[in-house]
Amino acid sequence: MKKITSLFLLALMVLGSTTAAFAREAGENFLRPLNVQNAYIDTENKYEVRVNFDWFRASSGVGGRRVRTNSYTLPRLEVRRSFDTSIPTRIGLSSSFNVGASDGLANAVGFGNLGITLEAALVNKENFASTLYFNQSIPFQHSPSLSNSLWRPNAGTDAYGFQTGLETQFDLGDHLTVYSDLGYRYDDFDGDVAAGSFVYSTEAVLDTGSPVNFSMGLLGMTTYDDKRFSGRGARLGGTDLRLVPGIIVPIGEERNTQLRVGFPIGMNSDSPDFGVQASIFAAL
């Protein structure tokens, strides 16, 4: 863990050292991270839309041979709407169409879970924001293999679940914004089987003021009592830790539309080996 943290901090320092000549202009729309929700609730552009395409590949030893698993979301759609009330709030809906495939095993195709999110700002400034959230996952999936290696706080599992926690974002100078999500997740399966997870994710976005900007995410989730999930076919137990370097390309002078691409890398045996993420963000 210390080596992973040092690598993450070193990457941020290298990225930050290249930005001396660039700065975001006052009033210019900030860049959104790929995997961590922005805590700032924009009450002028009230709608946020994300269309995401994800692919993750994982391998594991089964019966003396290596089995490769591919999981896809084609696509994953998220829509959020903000309200300019005395305490800024935001509601959201999300779902996906998923495909799961393993070597020598039947493929699975179906819809991902329905996510319903409520957020309320504690502090809501562009240079610093802190927001409480509560997200429910309504089970739509018919097969756990649809989420074998997808990022579970986004994709869910074949069970009812909820996640609650604190989102934060803050600027480090004029160029670097750090986003974080610290939360608790609960999944309730059939047969009185339940799982508790601790979610801890951070994503830094480097705004170069140019058409190409950079992001670096460290996504972490630790699930307890993973032995109770043996035989269910889903990768739920242990610690899922992923490093996600990415690129963000804004479109237009106001930068209300952004193209994002990320390349997740699994950091331990409980994580998928690698993947590709592509996303379109629009503020309306």
VOROKE-796577 format. One record per atom (N, C-alpha, C): x, y negated, z negated; residue in three letters. Coordinates in steps of 0.001 Angstrom, whole numbers, plus 500000, padded with zeros to 6 digits. Example, Ala and Ser with C-alpha at 12.3 -4.5 7.8 and 13.67 -1.06 7.14 Angstrom:
# VOROKE-796577
513190505690492200ALA 512300504500492200ALA 513200503300492200ALA 512850502250492920SER 513670501060492860SER 512900499970492130SER 
***
This chain:
# VOROKE-796577
500826501200500000MET 500000500000500000MET 500862498748500000MET 501991498751499237LYS 502853497582499206LYS 503456497313500575LYS 503857498374501299LYS 504422498191502635LYS 503393497617503596LYS 502138498080503485ILE 501073497587504359ILE 500801496116504092ILE 500734495758502798THR 500490494355502444THR 501623493466502918THR 502864493926502759SER 504008493137503212SER 503973492945504713SER 503606493992505455LEU 503508493895506908LEU 502450492876507306LEU 501324492887506613PHE 500244491951506915PHE 500695490507506661PHE 501332490253505528LEU 501789488903505212LEU 502871488442506168LEU 503762489352506562LEU 504803489001507517LEU 504209488606508853LEU 503178489339509293ALA 502531489018510563ALA 501900487637510519ALA 501287487282509379LEU 500690485956509244LEU 501758484865509289LEU 502897485114508661MET 503968484128508669MET 504513483916510071MET 504670485000510828VAL 505167484886512197VAL 504181484115513056VAL 502889484443512919LEU 501877483722513689LEU 501831482255513295LEU 501892481972512000GLY 501810480602511538GLY 502985479764511990GLY 504162480377512141SER 505344479618512527SER 505306479159513968SER 504373479679514776THR 504307479315516185THR 503331478197516458THR 502746477594515413THR 501640476669515626THR 501971475215515349THR 503216474859515243ALA 503570473501514845ALA 503028472450515802ALA 502882472811517078ALA 502476471820518079ALA 500980471794518319ALA 500214472628517598PHE 498795472743517879PHE 497982472430516635PHE 496775471915516862ALA 495844471672515751ALA 494438471608516303ALA 493477472039515516ARG 492081471915515898ARG 491650470473515699ARG 490988469894516685GLU 490528468524516582GLU 489341468424515629GLU 489190467276515004ALA 488096467075514058ALA 486757467270514747ALA 485864468003514095GLY 484542468234514642GLY 484464469370515637GLY 485601469986515976GLU 485608471073516944GLU 485168472363516268GLU 484369473162516971ASN 483821474382516397ASN 484941475355516032ASN 484871475957514823PHE 485923476879514411PHE 485730478246515054PHE 486800478992515122LEU 486790480320515719LEU 486278481342514713LEU 485491482296515203ARG 484949483334514331ARG 485833484572514364ARG 486022485217513209PRO 486784486467513183PRO 485997487598513833PRO 486686488683514098LEU 486066489797514816LEU 485286490729513894LEU 485806491023512706ASN 485197492040511849ASN 484689491529510507ASN 485065490327510105VAL 484629489764508824VAL 483696488596509119VAL 482551488572508461GLN 481580487515508681GLN 482083486185508132GLN 481902485093508903ASN 482268483775508401ASN 481340483369507260ASN 481920482837506194ALA 481129482428505038ALA 480410481105505280ALA 480983480237506102TYR 480373478926506358TYR 479064479103507117TYR 478000478513506611ILE 476685478585507236ILE 476473477310508048ILE 476474477452509351ASP 476329476315510260ASP 474847475965510371ASP 474451474821509809THR 473036474434509828THR 472684473566511033THR 473667473267511894GLU 473390472546513135GLU 473157473528514280GLU 474110474431514497ASN 473903475535515440ASN 473317476700514644ASN 472004476768514584LYS 471330477632513613LYS 471406479113513940LYS 471642479459515210TYR 471667480870515594TYR 473096481309515910TYR 473453482494515415GLU 474715483133515758GLU 474400484507516351GLU 474932484760517542VAL 474684486024518235VAL 476024486682518524VAL 476117487965518206ARG 477318488747518502ARG 476924490014519237ARG 477570490255520359VAL 477390491486521116VAL 478734492204521111VAL 478785493367520469ASN 480055494053520221ASN 480078495426520882ASN 481229495766521434PHE 481478497085521996PHE 482693497671521275PHE 482498498849520660ASP 483552499454519843ASP 483857500869520326ASP 485136501220520282TRP 485560502602520515TRP 486641502943519501TRP 486447504074518805PHE 487444504550517860PHE 487728506029518135PHE 488984506373517995ARG 489391507766518187ARG 490076508268516925ARG 489628509432516472ALA 490191510052515276ALA 490536511504515578ALA 491485512051514859SER 491850513458515014SER 491996514092513643SER 491645515355513558SER 491731516070512289SER 491992517543512563SER 492509518244511563GLY 492779519664511699GLY 491569520497511318GLY 491078521304512252VAL 489931522188512011VAL 490257523578512545VAL 490249524585511649GLY 490490525958512074GLY 491841526167512720GLY 492855525475512244GLY 494191525651512785GLY 494465524882514062GLY 493567524031514490ARG 493820523228515691ARG 493373521792515449ARG 493857520896516294ARG 493509519496516185ARG 492242519209516983ARG 491299518560516334VAL 490048518178516984VAL 490003516660517083VAL 489804516171518292ARG 489720514733518516ARG 488261514306518578ARG 487956513190517906THR 486604512650517859THR 486611511232518407THR 485674510963519299ASN 485512509625519856ASN 484143509086519458ASN 484117507858518923SER 482868507204518536SER 482764505868519251SER 481561505585519768TYR 481347504376520553TYR 480098503648520045TYR 480112502326520126THR 478885501539520054THR 478758500790521373THR 477613500967522035LEU 477427500461523406LEU 476046499826523570LEU 475761498675523040PRO 476621497830522204PRO 476142497844520767PRO 476744496956519940ARG 476280496646518593ARG 475866495184518589ARG 474607494925518288LEU 474049493578518394LEU 473777493011517007LEU 474221491771516764GLU 473972491072515509GLU 473405489692515814GLU 472310489341515147VAL 471696488016515299VAL 471486487438513910VAL 471963486207513686ARG 471786485522512406ARG 471166484155512625ARG 470344483728511658ARG 469670482436511745ARG 469846481713510421ARG 470340480462510471SER 470593479688509259SER 469460478709508997SER 469345478285507726PHE 468302477356507298PHE 468949476241506490PHE 468610474999506827ASP 469168473827506169ASP 468309473487504952ASP 468432474283503916THR 467696474081502667THR 468643473509501615THR 468131473263500406SER 468984472713499356SER 470177473627499086SER 469968474929499148ILE 471052475913499161ILE 471051476527500558ILE 472051476237501396PRO 472058476787502760PRO 471956478310502737PRO 471063478852503548THR 470839480287503610THR 470908480761505052THR 471043482089505195ARG 471117482687506523ARG 470544484095506451ARG 469744484461507440ILE 469221485829507530ILE 469738486458508816ILE 469809487777508850GLY 470344488439510019GLY 469761489822510240GLY 469780490240511500LEU 469396491585511910LEU 470513492172512764LEU 470738493470512646SER 471756494129513457SER 471363495575513714SER 471773496079514870SER 471613497492515194SER 472548497811516346SER 472591499062516741SER 473527499471517785SER 473009500709518494SER 473600500987519636PHE 473389502251520340PHE 474716502995520308PHE 474722504187519705ASN 475965504888519409ASN 476094506179520201ASN 477351506535520460VAL 477689507813521090VAL 478826508432520300VAL 478701509724519970GLY 479764510451519284GLY 480091511724520027GLY 481377512024520175ALA 481801513210520919ALA 483059513790520287ALA 483084515121520119SER 484244515812519578SER 484631516955520499SER 485905517319520518ASP 486376518422521346ASP 485680519721520945ASP 485076520370521906GLY 484463521662521661GLY 483169521606520887GLY 482651520428520597LEU 481411520281519852LEU 480400519493520667LEU 479119519636520308ALA 478065518943521038ALA 478170517444520830ALA 477865516688521878ASN 477858515236521786ASN 476580514765521095ASN 476621513557520553ALA 475458512961519900ALA 475246511563520461ALA 473977511244520733VAL 473617509940521278VAL 472395509445520509VAL 472396508176520121GLY 471234507655519407GLY 471466506246518903GLY 470433505685518292PHE 470521504335517757PHE 471220504337516403PHE 471962503267516134GLY 472546503065514815GLY 471505502536513853GLY 471901502419512598ASN 470969501946511583ASN 470591500484511808ASN 469432500108511275LEU 468990498725511305LEU 469528498016510066LEU 470271496921510269GLY 470797496137509167GLY 469999494861508968GLY 469641494553507731ILE 468909493332507384ILE 469726492598506330ILE 470125491350506633THR 471061490620505778THR 470462489315505289THR 470713488997504024LEU 470363487705503445LEU 471618487114502818LEU 471927485837503164GLU 473110485163502648GLU 472709483819502031GLU 473383483446500952ALA 473143482168500281ALA 474478481557499901ALA 474672480289500283ALA 475962479632500083ALA 476118479123498665ALA 477275479371498091LEU 477656478751496827LEU 478378477428497098LEU 479307477461498049VAL 480001476274498549VAL 479957476356500064VAL 479612475251500730ASN 479425475318502183ASN 480097474125502865ASN 481418474155502883LYS 482206473159503585LYS 483013473841504679LYS 483331473093505751GLU 484038473699506870GLU 485437474169506482GLU 486087473479505551ASN 487439473883505168ASN 487451474874504002ASN 486299475043503341PHE 486177476055502292PHE 484710476403502100PHE 484415477699502141ALA 483032478153501951ALA 483041479466501184ALA 482005479646500363SER 481839480859499583SER 480354481219499577SER 480037482438499981THR 478643482829500215THR 478356484206499637THR 477278484318498884LEU 476796485616498412LEU 475930486264499486LEU 475997487604499594TYR 475181488284500604TYR 474631489601500063TYR 473531490011500673PHE 472932491315500390PHE 472466491898501719PHE 472930493090502031ASN 472610493735503304ASN 472005495115503061ASN 470859495382503677GLN 470236496703503623GLN 470428497426504950GLN 470657498741504882SER 470768499578506074SER 469592500556506093SER 468733500414507092ILE 467578501308507249ILE 467979502429508204ILE 467883503707507784PRO 468420504801508609PRO 467621505023509890PRO 468305504904511014PHE 467765505258512324PHE 468511506447512922PHE 469746506661512482GLN 470582507677513104GLN 470059509081512802GLN 470200509956513779HIS 469767511341513584HIS 470947512286513439HIS 472167511786513588SER 473340512653513497SER 474495511900512856SER 475129512470511820PRO 476272511780511209PRO 477464511672512136PRO 477538512494513187SER 478668512418514114SER 478669511126514915SER 477547510373514874LEU 477513509092515566LEU 478395508063514874LEU 478727508281513619SER 479523507301512877SER 480799507912512317SER 481303508947512963ASN 482478509652512450ASN 483663508733512207ASN 483895507789513103SER 485064506928512943SER 484745505451513138SER 483452505107513245LEU 483079503706513317LEU 483293503055511952LEU 483368501722511927TRP 483555501009510672TRP 482236501016509921TRP 482178501736508805ARG 480901502060508168ARG 480115500859507645ARG 480749499804507104PRO 479914498666506696PRO 479143498029507850PRO 479640498176509079ASN 478905497672510242ASN 477989498728510839ASN 478489499965510954ALA 477744501007511653ALA 476757501742510755ALA 477023501798509455GLY 476146502548508570GLY 476353504050508717GLY 475507504836508064THR 475524506291508171THR 474077506739508337THR 473862508040508352ASP 472493508540508491ASP 471801508540507126ASP 471752507386506475ALA 471188507293505131ALA 470797505856504855ALA 469889505697503888TYR 469606504341503414TYR 470806503843502623TYR 471124502575502788GLY 472225502005502030GLY 472055500509501860GLY 472832499967500947PHE 472888498518500824PHE 474312498120500479PHE 474632496888500800GLN 475944496336500486GLN 475759494919499986GLN 476446494584498915THR 476347493243498350THR 477729492777497948THR 477952491466498035GLY 479273490970497693GLY 479419489493497984GLY 480665489085498152LEU 481013487678498320LEU 481870487503499560LEU 481429486608500450GLU 482213486212501614GLU 482881484876501316GLU 484132484726501703THR 484816483444501550THR 485594483122502813THR 485838481848503042GLN 486740481406504092GLN 487379480099503653GLN 488645479926504012PHE 489347478695503666PHE 490454478443504680PHE 490748477172504887ASP 491795476756505808ASP 493135476704505092ASP 494166477152505791LEU 495546476980505360LEU 496197476029506360LEU 496156474747506070GLY 496628473759507017GLY 495610473543508125GLY 496101473051509259ASP 495224472718510376ASP 495037473867511356ASP 495735474977511159HIS 495786475984512205HIS 495257477355511798HIS 495354477674510528LEU 495069479038510074LEU 493877479046509133LEU 492896479923509423THR 491731480115508551THR 491694481566508108THR 491485481773506818VAL 491442483123506252VAL 490013483430505829VAL 489507484586506247TYR 488163485060505930TYR 488283486334505095TYR 487393486497504119SER 487443487712503306SER 486044488181502954SER 485928489468502693ASP 484676490103502282ASP 485012491068501160ASP 484492490775499982LEU 484713491633498820LEU 483353492097498327LEU 483085493404498404GLY 481740493860498086GLY 481673495289497610GLY 480453495677497246TYR 480137497049496826TYR 479078497600497758TYR 479254498859498175ARG 478304499506499071ARG 477781500797498435ARG 476490501069498658TYR 475847502273498125TYR 475087502949499253TYR 475279504262499415ASP 474559505055500417ASP 473842506201499735ASP 472553506361500032ASP 471716507381499402ASP 471294508382500470ASP 471827509597500399PHE 471533510642501373PHE 470399511534500878PHE 469929512390501760ASP 468938513399501364ASP 469573514367500358ASP 468740514987499552GLY 469236515970498596GLY 469917515339497398GLY 469520514116497042ASP 470060513445495859ASP 471579513291495906ASP 472103513121497100VAL 473534512875497273VAL 473737511390497516VAL 474632510767496755ALA 474858509331496863ALA 476355509054496894ALA 476706507896497460ALA 478102507486497512ALA 478213506019497157ALA 479238505684496390GLY 479550504297496094GLY 480870503931496735GLY 480937502745497357SER 482141502318498060SER 482516500903497647SER 483803500660497578PHE 484342499335497315PHE 484915498812498628PHE 484399497668499098VAL 484796497100500383VAL 485672495880500145VAL 486823495842500797TYR 487753494722500626TYR 488441494470501973TYR 488049493399502635SER 488547493109503969SER 488983491652504061SER 490037491415504820THR 490558490074505054THR 490920489943506520THR 490593488789507104GLU 490951488543508497GLU 491412487093508629GLU 492580486906509212ALA 493136485571509423ALA 493035485225510897ALA 492612483990511190VAL 492462483514512567VAL 493380482329512783VAL 494246482441513765LEU 495187481391514106LEU 494642480590515282LEU 494311479324515030ASP 493755478442516046ASP 494896477640516666ASP 495284477989517886THR 496394477322518553THR 495957476077519304THR 494638475843519401GLY 494142474737520186GLY 494248474976521675GLY 494588476175522080SER 494751476545523483SER 493706477594523847SER 493634478038525106PRO 492655479058525476PRO 492869480412524801PRO 494074480678524292VAL 494363481975523669VAL 494709481754522199VAL 493943482401521321ASN 494151482308519882ASN 494283483725519323ASN 494765483829518097PHE 495121485139517569PHE 494435485403516232PHE 494185486671515977SER 493616487082514695SER 494345488323514198SER 494306488508512877MET 494884489689512256MET 493997490095511098MET 493440491301511160GLY 492547491767510118GLY 493104492961509373GLY 492841493008508088LEU 493136494174507268LEU 491830494597506624LEU 491249495697507109LEU 489939496163506669LEU 490120497354505738LEU 489515497277504556GLY 489664498355503594GLY 488341498755502967GLY 488164500062502743MET 486961500578502081MET 487317501889501388MET 487052501963500093THR 487314503174499318THR 485994503757498847THR 485749505028499195THR 484510505720498841THR 484796506760497769THR 483945506817496760TYR 484133507716495631TYR 483267508967495786TYR 483660510049495086ASP 482942511330495107ASP 482840511880496520ASP 483933511796497265ASP 483887512226498660ASP 483712513732498791ASP 484042514528497750LYS 483889515971497858LYS 482433516370498058LYS 481518515547497645ARG 480089515861497764ARG 479613515760499206ARG 480492515280500104PHE 480088515094501490PHE 480675516163502411PHE 481358517147501854SER 481946518177502688SER 480859518907503470SER 481107519100504769GLY 480150519785505616GLY 479114518891506252GLY 479079517608505902ARG 478075516718506473ARG 478497516182507837ARG 479781516304508182GLY 480242515893509494GLY 480623514434509598GLY 480488513647508537ALA 480821512226508590ALA 482097511951507793ALA 482901511000508268ARG 484136510631507590ARG 483793509599506524ARG 483458510066505310LEU 482981509148504282LEU 483938509017503113LEU 484692510048502821GLY 485445510057501587GLY 486800509381501695GLY 487392509106500518GLY 488732508557500477GLY 488773507076500792GLY 489914506632501308THR 490141505227501616THR 490357505050503111THR 489530504211503708ASP 489627503869505125ASP 490306502507505217ASP 491520502481505763LEU 492303501250505846LEU 492745501039507286LEU 492413499847507853ARG 492695499588509260ARG 493346498213509415ARG 494353498155510263LEU 494972496899510652LEU 494484496560512053LEU 493967495320512238VAL 493324494977513509VAL 493898493671514063VAL 494938493739514895PRO 495362492533515610PRO 494377492235516736PRO 494199490936517047GLY 493216490587518066GLY 493510489271518745GLY 492726488999519779ILE 492816487773520565ILE 491425487161520662ILE 491344485829520536ILE 490074485102520624ILE 490209484042521711ILE 489277484040522650VAL 489294483087523766VAL 487998482291523743VAL 488029481002523357PRO 486812480180523387PRO 486493479718524800PRO 485203479479525045ILE 484736479037526359ILE 484019477703526188ILE 484406476709527004GLY 483768475403526935GLY 484429474491525922GLY 484191473184526051GLU 484816472205525170GLU 484346472341523730GLU 483075472662523523GLU 482557472805522161GLU 482890474153521546GLU 483352475094522352ARG 483792476421521889ARG 482699477178521154ARG 481450476965521570ASN 480333477677520961ASN 480200479105521460ASN 480901479435522537THR 480959480803523037THR 482402481277522955THR 482587482489522432GLN 483947483004522236GLN 484015484477522621GLN 485060484834523330LEU 485351486227523657LEU 486426486719522694LEU 486209487891522082ARG 487166488422521121ARG 487499489866521473ARG 488755490238521347VAL 489213491607521584VAL 490121492006520429VAL 489924493207519886GLY 490749493707518799GLY 491224495114519067GLY 492338495481518420PHE 492952496792518625PHE 493217497441517263PHE 492198498085516668PRO 492344498672515332PRO 493375499795515309PRO 494121499841514226ILE 495129500878514006ILE 494879501473512627ILE 494663502778512561GLY 494458503439511280GLY 495738503486510476GLY 495648503141509167MET 496829503059508312MET 497021504274507424MET 496046505187507391ASN 496203506390506578ASN 495362507520507167ASN 495366508675506511SER 494723509870507060SER 493204509777507059SER 492620508915506230ASP 491165508774506186ASP 490645507783507216ASP 491521507190507991SER 491137506202508993SER 491250506804510389SER 490493506296511363PRO 490691506726512742PRO 492081506327513225PRO 492567507015514246ASP 493930506770514712ASP 494078505385515341ASP 493170505064516254PHE 493238503771516936PHE 491904503523517627PHE 491774502349518243GLY 490519502009518929GLY 490654500709519686GLY 489542500307520280VAL 489452499031520988VAL 488102498407520657VAL 488099497123520368GLN 486861496382520108GLN 486795495183521044GLN 485633494952521626ALA 485382493785522453ALA 484081493147521992ALA 484049491813521957SER 482888491123521391SER 482678489792522077SER 481421489428522202ILE 481027488098522664ILE 480273487416521531ILE 480718486225521146PHE 480051485436520113PHE 479458484184520745PHE 478262483817520306ALA 477642482574520788ALA 476914481908519631ALA 477132480590519459ALA 476400479778518494ALA 475397478927519261ALA 474129478988518859LEU 473060478317519606LEU 472335477330518708LEU 
***
